[in-house]
Amino acid sequence: MRLIVLSLLVALLGGCATPQPPPLVTDESHEQWSQRQQQLAGLDAWSIRGRVALYLDDDVYNLGLGWTRQQQDNRIKLEASLGQGLVLLEKNGHEVKLTTSEGETFYGSNAQQVLWQSTGWSIPIEGLVYWIKGINHPDSAYLPLIDHQGRATSLQQDDWQINFLEYRDARLEQFNNPALPRKMYMKREKVALKILIDQWQAEQNLNPSRLFPDFTN
C-alpha cells in the first residue's frame, strides 16, 4: 500500500512540475538579430502562397494570398472563398494598378491607398514587404522583441503591433536557409490580420506576365 501511495505522489508531483523558462536573450542573440536584418533586407524576390484573415470592425474576410515580388515589381492576388471575388494588385516601379474580378480598374502611386480606395481594406502593403520576412522596414522607428535565436517575436512600427507566432526554415541556400515567418498576427486600432504562409520560395528570374492566370481561368 505504501508503495502505491508513494507512486501516486511521485506522479502527481511530476505532473505539477514548474514549466521551464524560455532560453535567455543574450548579446549573441542581439548580434544574430542584426545579422538577420542585414541578410533578409537583401531578399527582394519571392513567391508566396498562403491565407489571410482580415478583421475590419465586426467583419471578417477570409482570403487566399498569392504574392510575387521582384525588386520593385509586385503582384498580389487576394481571393475570397467560394468565388466571392478577387483582387489583383500590381505595382511596377511607382505605378500601382488594381483590378477586380468584375473588371474594375483603379490606379495610383501608393499600393495601400489604392487598395483602401477600391475595397475599404486597410492593409499596410509597404510595411509588409519587410514584416513578411520578420524584420522592420527602414523608414520609421520601431520596437522589436527577439528570442534567443535573434528572431523577432514581435515588432511595433507605424502604429502596428506585429506578432510572429511561428517560423519555418526556408530552403534558400543563397540566404543560408533562414527561418522565415509562417504565422503572423498584426493589429492596428480596429483592423487586424492573421497571415498563414503555406509556401515561400525565393525567385530570381520571375516573369511578371506569368505569375497568375487570367481571372477567367
C-alpha positions in Angstrom: 0.0 0.0 0.0 2.8 2.4 0.9 4.5 1.8 -2.5 1.2 2.6 -4.3 0.8 5.8 -2.3 4.4 6.8 -3.0 3.9 6.1 -6.7 0.8 8.3 -6.8 2.6 11.1 -5.0 5.5 11.0 -7.5 3.1 11.0 -10.4 1.2 14.0 -9.0 4.4 15.9 -8.2 5.7 15.2 -11.7 2.5 16.5 -13.3 2.7 19.7 -11.3 6.4 20.4 -12.3 7.1 24.1 -13.0 7.5 24.8 -16.8 11.0 25.6 -17.8 11.5 29.3 -18.6 12.5 30.1 -22.2 16.2 30.5 -23.1 17.7 33.8 -22.2 18.2 36.5 -24.8 21.9 37.3 -24.8 24.3 39.7 -26.5 24.8 37.0 -29.1 21.0 37.0 -29.7 21.1 40.7 -30.5 24.0 40.2 -32.8 22.1 37.4 -34.6 19.1 39.8 -34.9 21.3 42.5 -36.5 22.7 39.9 -38.9 19.1 38.8 -39.8 18.1 42.4 -40.6 21.1 42.8 -42.9 20.7 39.4 -44.6 17.0 39.5 -45.2 17.0 43.1 -46.4 18.6 41.6 -49.5 15.8 39.1 -50.0 13.8 41.1 -52.6 12.4 38.4 -55.0 10.0 35.8 -53.8 6.8 33.8 -54.4 4.4 33.3 -51.5 1.3 31.3 -51.3 -0.9 31.5 -48.2 -4.0 32.6 -46.5 -5.2 35.8 -44.8 -8.0 36.5 -42.3 -8.8 40.3 -42.4 -10.8 41.7 -39.5 -12.4 45.1 -40.0 -14.7 46.2 -37.2 -17.2 43.3 -37.0 -16.5 41.9 -40.4 -14.1 39.1 -41.3 -12.8 38.4 -44.7 -11.0 35.0 -45.4 -8.7 35.4 -48.4 -6.3 33.3 -50.3 -3.0 35.0 -50.8 -0.6 34.9 -53.7 2.3 37.3 -53.7 5.2 37.5 -56.1 7.9 40.2 -55.9 11.0 41.0 -57.9 12.7 44.1 -56.5 10.2 47.0 -57.1 7.7 44.9 -59.0 4.9 43.3 -57.0 1.8 41.3 -57.9 -0.5 40.5 -55.0 -3.6 38.3 -55.5 -6.3 38.3 -52.8 -9.1 35.8 -53.5 -12.2 35.4 -51.3 -13.5 31.9 -50.6 -16.3 30.3 -52.7 -15.7 32.5 -55.7 -16.9 35.6 -53.9 -14.4 37.9 -55.5 -10.8 38.5 -56.4 -8.4 41.5 -56.4 -5.1 41.7 -58.3 -2.8 44.5 -57.1 0.2 45.2 -59.4 3.0 47.7 -58.7 5.6 48.3 -61.4 8.1 50.9 -60.2 6.0 53.9 -59.0 2.7 52.9 -60.7 0.1 50.9 -59.0 -2.8 49.2 -60.7 -5.7 47.3 -59.0 -8.0 45.0 -61.0 -11.1 43.3 -59.6 -12.8 40.1 -60.9 -15.7 42.3 -62.1 -13.3 44.1 -64.5 -13.0 47.4 -62.5 -9.6 49.0 -62.6 -8.0 51.6 -60.2 -4.7 53.4 -60.5 -2.4 55.3 -58.1 1.1 55.7 -56.8 0.6 54.1 -53.3 -0.5 50.5 -53.1 -2.1 50.8 -49.6 -4.0 53.8 -50.7 -5.3 52.3 -53.9 -6.4 49.1 -52.0 -8.2 51.2 -49.4 -10.0 53.4 -52.0 -11.2 50.4 -54.1 -12.1 47.9 -51.4 -12.1 49.6 -48.0 -9.4 47.2 -46.8 -6.6 48.8 -44.8 -3.6 46.5 -45.4 -0.1 48.1 -45.0 1.5 46.8 -48.2 4.7 48.9 -47.9 5.4 47.7 -44.4 4.5 44.1 -45.2 7.3 44.0 -47.8 9.6 43.8 -44.7 7.4 42.4 -42.0 6.5 39.3 -44.1 10.3 38.5 -43.7 10.3 39.0 -39.9 12.2 42.3 -40.0 11.4 46.0 -39.7 11.3 48.4 -42.6 14.0 51.2 -42.5 11.8 54.3 -42.9 10.5 54.8 -39.4 11.2 54.0 -35.7 10.4 50.5 -34.4 10.5 48.5 -31.2 11.4 44.8 -31.5 11.2 41.9 -29.1 13.5 39.0 -30.1 14.1 35.4 -28.9 17.3 33.7 -28.0 18.0 32.9 -31.7 17.8 36.5 -32.8 14.4 36.2 -34.4 11.7 38.8 -33.9 8.8 37.6 -31.8 7.1 41.0 -32.2 7.5 44.4 -33.7 5.9 47.7 -33.1 6.1 50.0 -36.1 3.9 52.6 -37.8 1.2 52.1 -35.0 1.0 48.4 -35.9 1.7 45.6 -33.5 3.1 42.6 -35.4 3.4 39.3 -33.6 5.4 36.4 -35.2 3.8 33.2 -33.9 5.7 30.6 -35.8 8.8 30.4 -38.0 9.8 27.8 -40.6 13.2 27.1 -42.1 13.2 28.1 -45.8 15.2 26.3 -48.4 17.0 29.4 -49.6 20.7 28.5 -50.0 21.8 31.9 -51.1 20.5 33.2 -47.7 21.8 30.3 -45.6 18.3 28.7 -45.4 16.9 31.3 -42.9 13.9 30.8 -40.6 11.1 32.9 -42.1 7.6 33.7 -40.6 4.9 31.1 -41.2 2.2 32.5 -38.9 1.7 36.3 -38.1 -0.9 38.3 -36.3 -0.9 42.1 -36.7 -3.3 44.7 -35.3 -3.8 48.5 -35.5 -6.9 50.0 -33.9 -9.9 48.2 -35.3 -8.0 46.4 -38.1 -6.3 43.1 -37.7 -4.8 40.5 -40.0 -3.8 36.8 -39.5 -1.4 35.6 -42.1 -0.5 31.9 -42.7 2.1 31.2 -45.3 1.9 27.8 -46.8 4.7 28.1 -49.3 7.6 30.5 -49.5 10.0 30.4 -52.4 12.8 32.8 -53.5 12.6 33.7 -57.1 15.5 35.2 -59.1 14.0 35.4 -62.6 10.3 36.0 -62.3 8.3 36.6 -65.4 5.6 39.1 -64.1 3.3 38.3 -67.0 3.0 34.6 -65.9 2.7 35.0 -62.2 -1.0 34.4 -62.1 -3.6 33.1 -64.5 -6.3 35.2 -66.0 -9.5 35.8 -64.0 -11.4 33.6 -66.4 -9.1 30.6 -65.8 
